[in-house]
């Protein structure tokens, strides 16, 4: 059976021209995208030295690669062993009257249960020894402090998970293991108490800053009921004011003007920092060429992979630094008088492909570039062509793709 891996001489671990944010979180193609990634990493690292934390809003068009970037940030934080603990959170669909607990619960539950249990146990031990402040003085809420001290440090992981759900604001939970009467959390001050408690555990036990990577935060705009909206505003203002936590909101929008209104309110913008609203613009011709060229050089056996990606490829996939170009691929290129740099495209088709993507309204973004490349590769295989040529691209364009 034909496979794309064999037909296009792909390296081990690649079966397609498309990327999956989780599977390929270690890869980030294009000098522009890596520079923007490194800018965020630098800000996070600088803030981690004092354990102060950092807040940012990342703005990018849909399909620009924000999810992939958030996963790559998480990967890089872990690889660089920074004083940071990354927590990826994907926003769900919110209704007009959605309570803030629907979002806040995801922040709390995003922390691995065993990890939070270990932090809580470590803090309680330090608290008993007098080397850490009493939780009540940090949290400012006795019920929340009780759940932190008694519930999160419990040996039973099911009880720890139950307490995490309660701390996230979930309603109608049976908390008799902790106390007879434990009303659910509902107001912004209580959410702030929980987050301050979490920050304290990370700070004292591991000397780390928790980093919440909040993806698809454009869904905040779905909360339109007046009462719900202002409850969210109060809670968001409370959370972004807390020192010692990092929060990066990835928002699908073409410009700042299209951000959810909550993120444009002065009381939120000033807490995040106006200069920390970062826009990732869509790629131009040279950026697209750089992105696609690096992608092809990485996933196809073209010899040495891109210099900037060689270390991570060797670390994650054991890619030989001097892997030979397959003899059959060399023969195909020699017979067609084509260059390996643009393979599997002909030189002419590669230029045309970049031009088509750069000039189309919705195609100058990584997601669409990869969809088009995948379709062109599949069409070439079906037609029995060793190379993607202009005729293949024209054939696809007739279908309105």
Number of C-alpha atoms within 10 A of each C-alpha: 3 8 12 16 17 12 14 21 20 20 18 14 11 16 16 17 23 18 18 10 18 13 11 17 19 21 23 22 20 20 14 17 18 16 11 15 17 14 13 19 18 12 15 26 20 14 20 22 15 13 23 17 24 26 24 24 24 22 25 21 18 18 18 23 19 22 24 22 22 27 22 21 22 22 17 19 18 14 11 11 9 16 22 27 20 24 21 20 22 16 18 14 16 17 15 16 14 19 19 25 23 16 22 24 18 19 20 24 17 16 20 11 16 15 9 22 23 16 20 26 21 16 27 22 15 16 15 11 9 10 11 16 15 16 22 17 11 15 22 17 17 13 20 23 20 15 23 29 21 19 25 27 24 19 14 11 15 11 18 23 21 17 26 26 19 24 26 26 26 18 13 10 14 14 18 9 11 16 12 9 10 16 13 17 19 17 16 19 15 22 24 22 23 27 24 20 23 22 24 25 26 23 21 16 18 15 18 25 31 26 22 23 24 23 24 19 25 20 17 25 17 15 22 15 13 11 13 17 22 14 18 22 19 18 22 21 23 20 22 22 17 19 16 23 29 26 21 23 22 23 27 24 19 17 14 18 9 14 20 19 14 20 23 15 12 13 17 20 20 16 18 21 15 14 10 18 17 17 17 18 15 20 21 16 16 12 20 24 20 16 20 22 18 21 21 21 20 24 20 20 21 23 17 16 24 18 10 14 15 16 15 14 18 13 10 11 12 12 20 13 15 10 13 11 15 12 8 10 18 14 11 14 17 12 8 11 11 18 14 21 15 20 22 25 27 22 19 13 21 22 15 17 21 20 16 17 21 22 12 10 9 15 22 23 23 22 16 16 24 18 16 20 20 16 17 23 25 18 17 20 18 10 10 10 13 19 22 24 20 18 11 20 24 14 13 15 11 8 7 6 12
